[in-house]
């Protein structure tokens, strides 16, 4: 699987968990101390978040990191 597809899968997983929890991009961004635009870019697979950023997102969403990186 190529990098682009892997990043899109991570983004889809993050967006799905965020929506399932009823959290806005803005709220997630605030909890992770990043911009809303960064959340959008991560969710669309346009940027490659660091592992530490993915950990921050998992903590903010209160999910196991494995839920965010499955199919990557």
N, C-alpha and C positions, 0 to 999 in steps of 0.2 A: 504494500500500500504506500502510495507516495505521501510526502509531507503535507501537501495541500489537503488531501482527503483526511488525513489524521487530525489536522488542525480544525477542519470543519466538524469532525465528529466530536472533538472536545467542546467546541463552541455550541453545538447542538445539545450536548449533555448539560452544559452549564445553563443554557437558556431554558431547557426543559425543567431543570430543578428550580431555577429562579421563578418561573411561571407557576410551577406546582406549589411553591411556597407563597405565591402572591406578592412577590417582591419586585419593585420597579428597578430598572437599570440604575436610576439615580440613587436609590436607597442602597443597592449593592455596591455601587461605586463609593458612596460615603463610608460604608462599613469596611471597605478594603483600602481606603485612602488613595483611590485612583479616580480619574475622570469618567464621566458617563460615556464619553466617546471611546475610551479605552475598553470599557465593558462591551460596547457595541462591536468594536473591532475584534475582540476576543471571541464573542459569540458568533460572529460571521466568519471566523477562521482567517482573518486578514493579518493578524499578528500572532506571533508565537510567544505565549506568556511563559515567564520563568516558572520553575517548579514551586518556588516560594509564593508566587502570585496565585498559582492554582491552589496551594494549601490555604492561603488567605481566603480565597473564594469559597473553598469547601467549608472552612470554619464559619464564614459569614452565612452560608446557606444551611449550616448545621447538617451536613451530609458527609459521608465517608468519601475521601478523595477518589476511591476506586469507582464511585458512581460517576465522577466527572471524566475519568480517563479511560473508561471502558470503550472498546472498539477503536482505540488509538493505536 
